[in-house]
Amino acid sequence: MGQIRRHGHIDKPPAMATDGQGAYRDAMLSEWGKVRQYSGCGRPPTLPVPGEDWKYLQIIKIRAGSKLIGVIPKVVYGDQEEVKNMLGEHTAYVERTHLTGAVR
């Protein structure tokens, strides 16, 4: 995520789709998340939160052994329909990013 930020996405992450593995969400928050301002009540916030305009989709594969039996698109950040329309509901972009073959 640091490389993505250094190569042009300074303020927010690009719209992205990833597989269901890894710590992408934590990495995005670490790199671009903002800690909310303290309102003066209770304990001051310490954890970064995502921006309202972030768009992030996870493609979660369901397998039975080595056979792919299903794919579940899960919108993590952003409006459900807007993110699915923008990024699609398949693994092509994820597979290409990770240089693996798509199983259909």
Buried (B, 14 or more C-beta within 10 A) or exposed (E): BEEBBEEEBEEBBEBBBBBBEEEBBEBBBEBBBEEEEEEEEEEEEEEBEBBEEBBBBBBEBEEEEEEBEEBEBEBBBBEEEEBBEEBBBBBEBBBEEEEEEEEE
